[in-house]
Amino acid sequence: MLERYGHGGDLWTAAEAFGKPRERFVDFSSNMNPLGPPEAVGRILAEQWQEVVHYPDPAVRELTGKLAAKHGVPVECVLVGNGAAELIDLAVRVRRPRVTGLVRPSFAEYEEAVEKIGGRTVDIPLDEANGFALRLADVQEAAGRCDLLFLGHPNNPTGRLLPDDVVQALAGGQIPAIVDEAFLDFCPREEELTLVRAAAQSPNLTVIRSMTKFYSIPGLRLGYVVAHPEQIREMKRLQVPWSVNALSQWIGSAVLEEREFARRTLEWVQEEKERLRTGLQSLGLTVYESDVNFVLFSLRPLGLAVRALQAAMGRRGIMIRDASLFPGLDETYCRVAVKLREQNEALLDGLRQSIADLLEARERATAGEEAAAARRAEGSQSSGVAFPASSSLKLAPTFMLQGTASDVGKSLLTTALCRILLQDGLRVAPFKSQNMSLNSYVTPDGKEIGRAQGMQADACRIPATTDMNPILLKPKKDMVSQVVVHGKPYRDLDARTYREKYLPEAEAVVKEALARLRQTYDAIVIEGAGSPAEVNLKDRDIVNMRLAGWADAPVVLVADIDRGGVFASLVGTLDILSPEERGRVKGFIINKFRGDVTLLTPGIEWLEKRTGKPVLGVIPYLPQLGLEDEDSASLDRKLAEGELGRTDTTLSEDMLDIAVIRLPRLSNFTDIDPLEYERDVRLRFVDTADTFGSPDAVIVPGSKNTVDDLLYLRDCGLDRKLLDFAKSGGWVTGICAGYQMLGEKLLDPNAVESDQPVLDGLGLFPTQTVFAAEKRTVRAAGTTRLYADPEQTFEIQGYEIHMGVTTFLRPVDHPFELSHPDTGPDESGLSPDGAVCADGRLWGTYVHGILHNDDFRRAWLNRIRASKGLKPLPAELRFQERREAAFDRLAAHVREHLDMERLYEMIGWNKGREGFQ
């Protein structure tokens, strides 16, 4: 046990236990700021060392004055001590409680201090299911039966702050409490959250602070307490003389002036903590929320004990904290500090290797026990131990599709192979390490991934996860994209910064996500991105050949014959690859062929002879498939080729003309897909005032940049067309960004989307939208009576992806009532969404996929038909059923034209025989 003396950070014990010099250890068991000590510490040690010949100031006047000024309290309310440990002991000795309420889990020294004065403790248990958050009701109940409460703010080891209602109750001064704020400096809201000012005024409240953690000076031992002057006087009486040495006083005074150091620390904590939490979660651990610079996690999902892991990590020179020593936590809990990027990555690598070793050792032990039991049952005299061929960490085989260019059909071929493998009895999952797309998909747990990977997961009939697309790039403006990592926005980066700064970090994210999928499924179909022959990008590639190497994946190169030059593109791509990369390419697929395949035979024979690689299939072009597109590139191509929208000039009297505004930053354009297949709809995209025409209805769709696209509408005159259309009784629908644009005001005070803090909207709804830094991604379901017959209600479902919060300037009718997994509903169990005018001609919503709800969509179309004097039509189109049939149609088409037997050989699968070889 490394915590021989009850604490982390014991390098001496670690050196004795593992036979390494102290300097060879990276210490994650104590929670010091890795940015420190600040430069002032070195300067003082160099310049003032000769002054140690004098006694220190017994009253610690300079430092006490600076601390009082920092918090705005009288100097009589501050006492500096030899670290928080001394002050914990002094505070308890002064208060002398008979019964103390202690949170479980919490810092063990609280209980030790109470025991030293002969007091007893009462537990205030924290609920793991509640994220270890303390509840006010439990505080009030404990206060009724205890003389004193001892609370961490934040708690150690959970890292959770006291909830706001508990802080307010303590600040009232009626609850007798000692509050340990040793790590509160690591919170950006420190001055808002601290209870020091309340403690200076109340005889019931004492606050203890540490300076060693934030400024990384634990060897100096420095802390302070803030309390009512009467308590401070009594603590001074009990404190030993010259408790605080001269160096500590000088350095403590100096570091309080290090404001740039404090700013950099807070910036580092926020970024690195979440990155570390994500990395820990990728290892299959249960990781808890933390408000400060350390993270608590549990090994329970892996069935491992922390002491075995601590020993395995110690042998690798990494120290972690055995959190089972905190009363209230079992043998699976561990706590680690958040350190610098390189150190955190070393921690994750060490954990990954140690966990693998422990799981393998456990499996071997289990196998040995089973073998021994079998021999005993059979009376065998054999002394050998037979281990099973499989391992709990055995990774599924992979297969990768790469393309000679973007939009050659990789996504649909990946989708087809996912459905084919599923049909053939495999549990299969898709994977694309990095996707650039404005068309995204919300996973069941409310995370955002590329639309293609969501569609591929649907083809596999499995829930989509962010492991299937761990990095999503959403273009925001020229050369700048929002980087979404495991479903949540990371930051906006330009292309150069992303390549030079983030890609090296992305490797670990990609490898971990793929490893989890390979441990869960029987086979993984990987989709590349763009072309593997981009020589300027290959050194930091995470999407093509380097990924294929990490996954040990055979590669099939896909080319689009529709573009022309198919043989040149295949041979040229292969020629640019390194010998090792060429060896990984096992064959070619020629996609989107139109015509007589026999005319292609001489070219195929030449290609196979020239490269020594087989052509595994020539896939004929499959029109009107009915599966969604990944990005605007495919949308542009379909529009240019006339595949999307009915652009013929003749419109029968029985049809509806529905126009979709083609925004430059159009996103989630799959919202209008079902309208493509309604027999009474002519769907068309308009991008200028001249092409607006005389539609029956207009849809303003989603956008990745609402402000810029609204300015575009004004620049090209479409805003006036829309307003005139609406005023003349036209039918207008806004979805997400379109809904925001139809409001009165767009506010962007923090420059989330643009440099325009205020922008007038189109003014069709009495709404105001403020852009927030945090993106909302959530699945939604609910009901609507919009366009329904009396006594009728439509069930609806969809998803939200937006960074705006919309409020209402005047009362408005809401067309939808939604049940969200993450928001508090009203008394009905539902929350209102969107806006609708009195006659139902204008409506908007945040719900993407709203038109995928068949009965609601048909009711809306029928209401438009009625306004034209047309008869209603029945709801014949069942879009989800059509989509499922499209998966099977695509799979049958690809299976017919692809050498599946050879593909199965590549991944080592003997269909119908022994399985994987």
N, C-alpha and C positions, 0 to 999 in steps of 0.2 A: 504494500500500500504506500503510495507516494505521499499521502496526506498524513504522515506520521505525527505531525504537530498540529493537525486540524486545519491546515490551509493548503491552497495551491501554491505554486511558485517555489517549491522547495528543490532547488537545483542540486543541493548537496545530497539529499536522499536519492534523487534520480541518478546522480553520478555513481553512488554506491550500488544502486540496484542494477544498473545496466552497464557498468564498466566503461562509461564514456566521460570525457572531460565535460565540465559544466557548460563551457562555451559551445559545445557541439549540439546542445538541445535548443529546439524552438519551443517556447513555453506558451501554450494555450490554456494553461490551468489557472493563471492569474490574469486579471482583466485590466492590464495597464494600456495606456495610450501608446501605440507603436510609433507615433510621430515624435514622441518626446524622448528625453527631456528637451524643453525649449532651449534656444541658444543662450538665454540669460543664465542658465545653470552653469554652463561651462565657463562663461565669462566671470561669474562670481567666484567659482572655484579657483580660477587662474589668478584673479586680481586681489582677492581678499583672504587667501589662505593664511597669511601671516597674522591676521587679526584673531585667529583662534587662541592666541595667548591670553586674551581677555575673557572674562565671564560674559555670558550672554545677558541681554536685558531680562531681568526676572519677570517684568510685567509685559513683555512682548509688545511694547507700545506701538511701534511702527506698523507691524503686520496687523495687530488688532484694529488700529485705526483704518487701515485700507480695507479690511474685511467689513467693518461697520459701514464704511462709505459705499462699498460695492452693493450691499443689501439695503441701505437706507435705514439702518437701525442705530440706536445709541451704542457707544463703545462699552457701556456698562452691561450690555446684553450679550457680549461676545467673549468667549474664553478659548484661547488657542491651546492645543495639547499635543502630546507625543503620539500622533496618529489617532484614528477613530477608535482603536482598541482601548486606549486609556480613557477616552471620553465616554465610551459605553459603560465602563466600570464606574466612573465617577458619577454619571447621571443616575445609575441604578442605586448607588450608595446614598445619594442625596434623597431620592424619592422613596427608598426603602419600602417597596410594595410587598404586601403579604401574598397577593395573588396577581400574577401577570398573565395577560392574554398574549400568546405568541402564535403568529401565523405559521402554518405548516404547509410547505417547507419554508424555512427562512434561515438566516445566518446563525450558526450554532453558538456564537459568542454571546448572543442575547440571553440564552438560557443559562449559560455558564455564569454570567454576571448575576443573574437572579439567584442561582443556587449558592453563590458565595455569601449572600446576605441572609441565607436561610429561608428564602421565599419559595413558593411553588408556582407552577405554570399551568395554564389552561390552554388547550389547543384551539386555534381558529383554522380549521382545515380549508384549504383551497381546492376547488373542483377542477380536475384535469379537463373534464368535458367542457368547462366554461373558460378554457384557456388560462387557468390559474388566476383569473381576475377576482379580486376581493369584492364582496358584496356589502353594501351599506348595512343591510339588515343584520348580517353576521357581526359587523363592528358594533352596532348598537346593542345587540344581544350580549356580546362579550363584555362591553363596557358596563352593563348592568350587574355583572357578577365578578368583576375584577377591579383591583385598585389602580391598575396601569395596563395600557396596551403598548406593545413594542412592535412597530411596523416599519417595513422597508419601503422607501419611495424613491426609486423603484426597488422591488423585491429582489433579493439575491437568494436563490439562483435562477428565478424565473425570468427576471428582466422586465417584469410588468410594473408600470406605474400604478399608484393608487387611482382608482376611478375618480372622476371629477366630483361626484356627490360625496364620496368619502373625504376628499380634500376639503370640500366646503364645510362638512360637519366638523372636522378637526380644527379648521380655521375659526370656527365659532367659539372655541376655547372651553367648551363644556365637557369634552371627553379627555380624561387624563391619558397622555400618550407621550412616548418618545418615538420620534420619527427619524430613521436613518436615511439621509439623502446622499450617501457616499458616491453614488453614480449619477446623480441628477445633472451634473455638468454636461454629460453627453447628450442631453436632450435639448433640441433647439428652443423649446419653450421654457427653459429653466427658470427664468425670472417670473414667468407667469405661474409656474407650477409650485415653486418653493413655498414652504410654510414658515420661513425664517421671520418674516415681519409679524405674522400672527404669534409666533413663539415669543418674540420680544415683549409682547403685550399681555400674554396670558401665563399665569402661574401653573396652568395645567399642561402646557405644551413645551416640549424640548426638542430641538432639531440638531442633529449631529451631521457634520459635513466632513468629507475627506478631501485633501489636496493631492494625495499621492497617486490616485488613479488617473485623473485627467491630465496631470502634468508629468506622469510617469517618473515619480521620485519616491518609490516605496522604501528605498534604503535610507531616506532621511526621516521618515515617520512624522507626518504633519497632518493635523486636522483641527477642526474647531467646532464649538457648540454655540448655538444661539438659544437663549432662554430669558425668562424674566430676571431682572437684576438680583432679586433675592436668591434665586437658584444659582446664578453665576457666583455670587459671593460665597455661598456654601460650598460650591465645587472648588473654588479657589482655595478655600480653607483646607480641603482634603487633598489637593494636588501637591505632589512633591515639589520642592524648590527646583528651579532651573529645568523644568520638564522639557522645555523646547530649546534645543541647542542653537548656537549662534548661526551656523550654516543654514539650518532650517529656517530661521527667522529671515535671514538675508534673501535666501532663494524664494521663500514664500512671498515676500514683498515684491520681488522682481517679476515673478511669473504672472502675477495678477495684471501686469501691464502688457502681457503678450497677447494682444487682441487678434493679430493676424494668425498666430498659432491656434487660438480658440476657433477662429472662423474656419481654418483648414481642417481642424479636427471634426467639427460638426458636419462639414461637407463630406469628409471621408466616411464617417460612421454611417450616414444614411445610405450611401452608395454601396459600400462594401458589405454591410450587414445583410442587405437583401440578396446580394450576389452569393454570399456564403450560405444563407438559408436555402436558396434555390439549389445550390450544390449539395447540401446535406440531404435535402428532399430527394434528389436524384439517386441517392444511395439506398433508397427504400426506408429511410428513417422517419419517425414521427418528429417533426420539428415544430417548436412552439413559437408564437409571436414574441418579440422582444422589443422594448422601447429604448434600449441602450446598446452598449458595446459588447455584449456577450449573448450567447444563444444556448438554450436548453433543448436537448433532444433525447428521444428514447429509442433504444434498440429492440423494443418489444416486437415490432413486425418481423424482425430477423431471428427472434428467439435467442439472442445473445446477451451475455452479462457484461457490464461495463468494466469490471476488473480484468477480465480476460482481454478486452479491447485495450484497456489502458496499458497492460503489459506488452501487447503486440505493438502498440504505437511507441512505447518507451524504447523498445528495441530498435525502432527506426529513428530515434532521436527526437520524438515529438511528445510533449507532455500535455495530457488532457485531464480534466477534473472529474473525479469519481463523484457524481452528484448523488449517489445513493447514500452518502454520508450525511446529507441533509435530511433530518427527520421528516417523514411524509413522502419520500420518494423511494421507489424500490430499486432493485439491483440492475435495472436496465437503463437508468438515467445517466446522462453525461452532460457536462457544460464546457463550452469552449469560448475563448475570447475571439473577438473580431480583430484581425491584424491586417498587415499590408497585403496587397493583391498576391504577390509572389508567395508569401507565407501561407495565405489562405489556400492557394492552389496546392501547395505542398501538403497541407493538412488534408485536403480532400483526396489527393492521390494516396497518402498514407492510410487514410481510412478505407479507401476502396481496396487496397491491397490487403490490409489487415482483416477486413471483413471477409474477403474471399478466402484467406488462409484459415480463418476460424470456421467458416462454413464447411470448407473442404475437410478440415480436421474432424469436425463433428460428424460429417457424413461417413468418413472413413471409420470413425469409432463405432458409429451405428452399424455400418456394414460388418465390421469385425465382430460385434456382439451378435448380430443375426447369424453370421456364419458359424460362430462358436456354438450358438444355441442349436443350429441345424446339425452340427457334427455330434453334439451331445445326444440329440434326439435319434440320430441314425447310428450312434455308437461308433462314429468314425474315429480313427486313430491319427488322421492326417493332422500335421502341425501347420500347414499352410493356411493363409487367410486370403480368400478371394474377394476382391473389391468389385463393385458393379461398374460396368462400362460407362454408364451415364453419371452425370453430376448435376446437383441442383443449380449449378451455375453454367450448365451447358448452354451455348448460344445457338439460336436458330440460324439456319443458312440464309443467305441473302442473294438477291438477284437485282441487277441495276440496269436501268434504261438511261442512256445518255444520247444527246442529239447533236447533229452537225450544226444546229442553230436553234434559236428560240422558235416556238410555235410550230415545231415539226410534228406535233401530236404525241409527245411523251406522256402528257397527263392522261389522255384518254386511253392510251395503250397500257399505262400503269393501272388505270381503273379496270380495264378489261382483264388484265392478268390477275388482279385482286379477286374479281368475281369468278374467274376460271378456277383458280386455286381453291377458293371457297367451295365451289361446286364439286371439286374433286376430293373434298374431305379434309382440307388443311385449315387450321386456324391461322389466318394471314392478316398482316397489317401493312399499311403503306408508310413510306418515310421520305421526306424531302427536307434536307437539313436547313436550307435557306430558300425562301420563296419571296419574290417581289410581285406584289399584286395589290390592287385596290379592292378586289372582290374577296371579302373575308368570310369566315364561318365562325360561329360561336359554339364552343364545346359545351357539353352538359354541365360542366362546372364553371361556366361563365368566362372562359378564356378565348382569345382570338387567334385563329390560325388561318392559313391560306385556304381559299374556297376549294381548291382542287383536292387538298388532303382531306378536308371534311367530306367531300363527295366520295373519295376513294374509301374512306372509313365506312360510309354508308354502303358502298358496294361490297365491303367485307362483312356487313351487318354487325359492326362493333361500334361502341361509342368512340367518338373522336377524342384524342387527347393532344396536349401540346407536344408530347414526345414525337408525334408524327410530323410536326413542323415546328421545331423549337425556335427558329428565327424567321420572322416575317418582316419584310421591308415594305412600307407603304409610302409611295412617292407623295411628297407634300408640295414641293415646288421644284424648280429646276435644280438638279444636282443635290437635293436634300430629301431625305426620307425619314419617316418615323421608324425607329427600330423597335420591334416588338419581340421580346424575349420570353419564351414560355408563356405566351398569351397576354403579357402585360407590357405597356409602353416602357421602354428603357430610356431613350432620349432621341432627339432629332439630330442626325449626323449628316454632314456632307459626304460625298463619295470618297474623297481622299482620307478624311478622318476615320471613316468606317473601315476602310481598307488597312490603314496604317496603325490605328489604335485599337479598334475593336476586334478585327478578325483573329489576331493571335489569341484573344481571350475566348473567342467563340468556339475554338477547337474543343475545349473541355465540355462546353454545353452540348455540342453536337454528339460527341462520343458517348456521353452519359445517357442522352436521350435514346440513341440507337441501342445501347447496351440493355436498357430497360425493356425496350420492345423485343429484343432478341431473347430475353429471358422469359417473356410472357407468351409469345406466339410461336407457331411452328415454322413460319417462313415470313420474310420481310421483302417486299418489293420496293426498291429504292428508285426514286426519280431524280435525275440530275437536273441541272439548270443551264440554259444557254448552250454553249459549246465547250468541250474540254480542251479545245485547241487555241484558246485565248492565251497566247504566250506571255502577254503582259500581266496576266492575273494568276498564272499557275503556281507561283511560289507561295501564295497564301490561300490557295483554293480550299474551300470546305464543302463544295457541292458536287464535284465531279471525280477526277481520278484519285486525288488524295483521299477523299471519302471512300472510294471503292477499295483502296488499300487498307484503310482502317477497318472496313467491314469485311475484308477478304471476299469481295463480291465479284463474280463473273459479270462482264459488261457486254451489253448488246447495244450497238450504235444505230440510232434511228435517223433516217433522212427522209425529207419531204420531196417526192418526185414532182409535185405540183409546182415547185419553185424553179425547176429546171436544174441541169448540172448535177444530177444526183450522184453519178459515179465520181465526178471530180470532187464533190464535197466529202464523200466517204473516203476516197483515197487520200485526199489532202489532209483531212483530219487525222487519219491514221499515221500519215507521214510525219506530222508535227509532234506526235506523242513520243515519249521516250521508249526505248526497247522494253522496259518493264511494263509500262502502261499499255503498249501494243499487245504484249503477252496476255494482259488481262481482258482484252477485247476478244470475245468468243464468236462473234458473228454480227450480221447486219439485219435490219428490218427496213424495207422500202415501203414508205407509208403514203397514203392518199393517191393510189394509182387509179387512173381512169383509162379504160381501153382494153385492148386484147393483150393479156399477159404474155402470150407466146411471142409477141413482137419484142418483148423485153429480154427474152432468153439469151440471145448472144451477149448482151451487155452483162447479164448476171454471170455467165460463164467466164467472161473476161475478168470481172471483178474478183471472182473466187480464185481464179488462177493468179491474178496479179497480187492479191493480198494473202492468199492461203487461208482466208476466213470464209465460212459459209454464209449464204443469204438464208436466214431462217424463215423468211416469209415476205411476200409482197401483199400488202393489205390494201384492198380496193377502197376507194373513197366511199364513205357511208353518209349519205345525205339525211338531213332532218332527223338527227339522232335524238334530240330532245334532252341532252344533258348540258349542265351549265358550263359557261366559259370561265376561264381562270382570271383573265385580266383584259385591260382595254386593248391590247394588241390584237387579241383574237376577236374582240368586238369590232375593231376597225376593219379587220380583214373580212369578217362576215358582212358588214355593212357594204363594203366595197364590192363584194361578190354577189350581193343581193340575197344572201342566205337569211338575213335577219330583217324582219319587218316587211310588210307588203307595200312596196313602193309603186305599184302599178297605178296609173292615173285614173283608171276607171274604178268607181266605187259603187257597188250596187246599193239600191235604196234600202235594202234590209241590213246593211252593214254599218258598224260604228267606226268612225275615224278617230283613233286615239294617238295623240302626239306625245312623245317623251322628249323632254329638253335634254339635248346632248351636251352636258356640262363638260368643260375641259378636264376636270378632276373627278369625273363620274366614278362612283364606287358602289359596290353591291348592286350592280345593274341586273343581277339575277332576279331582283324583285319583280320585274315585269315579264319574266319568262312564261308564266302560264297564259298570258294574253296572246302569245304567239300561236297558241293551239285552240283558242276560242274561235269557232267557225264564223262568228258574226263580227269579228274585230279585224280592222286593218291597222296594224301597229307600225308607226314610223318614228324616226328620230329627227329632230329639228335642231339646228345650231345657229340659225340666223333668222332675222325678222322676215326675210324674203321667203324662207321655206316653211314659215309657221302655218300658212294656209288657213282653212276654216275647219278646225277639228271639232269633234263632238265633246272630247274631254282631253285635258292636258295633265300629264304627270310630271312633277318636278322631283327628280330622284335624289339619292344620296350623293354626297361629295366628300372628298378628303380634306377640302379647304372651303368651307362655306363662304367665308368673306371674299376670297378671290373669285369664286364662281358667281357670287352675287354681283360683284363688280363687272364680271364678264357679261352678265345679262344686261346690265346698264349700257355697257360699251357697244353691244351689238343691237340694242333696241328691243331685245326680247322681253325686257321688263315691261315696257309700254304695251307690247302685244298681249302679255299675260293679264295686265290690269284691265285693258279694254275688254278682253275676252271674259274675265270674271264679272265686270260690271254689266256686260250684256247678257248675263245669265248662263255663261259657260260653266262646265264642270271642271274643277281644278282640284287635284290631289297633291299634297306634299308629303314625302316620306323622308324622315330623319333630317338631313340638311335642307331638303326641300321644304319641310315643315318649318324649320327655323327661318328660312328666307321669307316665307309668307307672313311672318310676324312683323311687328312695328319696329323693334330695335334689336340690334346685335351688339353686345358689349364684350370687349376683349381687354380688360384693364391690365392683365398680366402678359399681354402679347403672346397668348397661346397659339393663335392661328395667324396673326398678322400684326402689322404696326399701326392698325387703326383701332383706337380704343372704343370708338362709338361709330356705328354705321346704321343708317335707316334701312329697315327692311321694306318689303313690298306693301305692308300695311293691311293685308287681308284678314289677319287675325289680331286680336288685342293681346299679343304676347311679347315678351322680352326674354332674350336668351343671353346668358352670361357664359362665356367659354371657361371651363375649369381645366386645371392642369391634369386631373385624374380622369382617365377614360372609363366610361361605363360600358361593360360588356356583360350581358346577362340574357339567358333564355326567358321567355315570357309566354304566358298563356292566360286566357280569360274569356270574356264574353262581350258581345255587342248586340244592341237592338237596332243599330243603324241599318236602314233599308229592310228591316225584318217586318213581317206581318204582325198584327196585334197578337199578343200572347206567344210570340215566337222569339227565340234568342239564338244567335249564332255562336258556336264555340270557335275560338280563334287561338292561334299560337304563332310564335315567331321569335325574334331575337332583337336585342338593342346593341348598337355600337355607336357611341357618340361621346363628345367631350363638352357638350353644352347642357346647361340647366335652364329649363324654360319655366317662367312664371307668367301669371296672367294679370294684366293691367286692369281688366274689367271682367265681370262675370261672363262665363262662356260655357257652352255645353261640351261635354267630353264624350266622344263617340265610343270609347273602349274602356272596359274595366279589366285590369290585369292583375294577375297574381305573380309576384316576383319572388324568387328564392331568397333575395337579400334585402328586401325592404319591408318596413312595417305597414301592413294594410290598414284600412279603416275598419269600422265596425262590421262592414259587410264581408270582410276578408279579402277585399279587392282594392286596388288603387286606380284612380282615373288616369287616362292617357289621351293626349291629342286634343284637337278642337274641331268643331263642326258648326257651320252656319245653320240658321233656322230651317232653310229649305233643303239642306243636305247636299247642295251643289259644291260647296267648298269644304274640304276636310283634310286634316293633317294628322300624322302620327309619328312616333319614334320607332314603331315596330316594323323592322324589315321582315319581308316574307308575308306581309298582311294579305297580299293578293294570291298567295298560295293556298288560302283557305277557300275551298271550292264554293261552298254555299254563299258565303259573304261576297265573293267576287261576282258570282252570277247575279246576286240580288242588286249589286251596284250597277252592273251592266244593264240589267233589266230596267232599273230606274232611269238610266240614260235613254234606253230605248223608249220608255213610256213618254219621256219629254219630247221625243221626236214623233210620237204617234205610232210607234211600232209595237207589235205584240211581244210579250215576254217569251223567253226560251227556257226550257228546263236546264237544270245543272247537270249536263252530261259529262263534262270533263272532270275526271278525278286525277289531279295532277300527280300526286304521290304514287298512285298505282301506275300511271303512265311512266313515271321516272323509274320505278322498279322494273317495269317491263323493258325499259331502255337499257338498263344494266345487262339484262339477260340477252337482249338483242345484240348489244355490243360484244359481249363475251362469245356468243355463238359465231358472230362474224369473224372475230380475231382467231378463235379456235380453228375455224375452217381453213384459214389461210396461213397459219403459223405452225411451224414444226414443234409442237408441244413436247413430243417425246425427247427431242434433243435438248429443249429447254429444261425439262425435268432432269436430264442427265447432268446438266451444268450445276444444278443445286443439290445433286445427290439424292434425288427422290425416286424410288421405284414404286410407281403407282400400283396399288393393289397387291404389292408383295411385302417386303420387309420394312417399308418406310425409308427413312434416311439412312444412307450408308456412311 
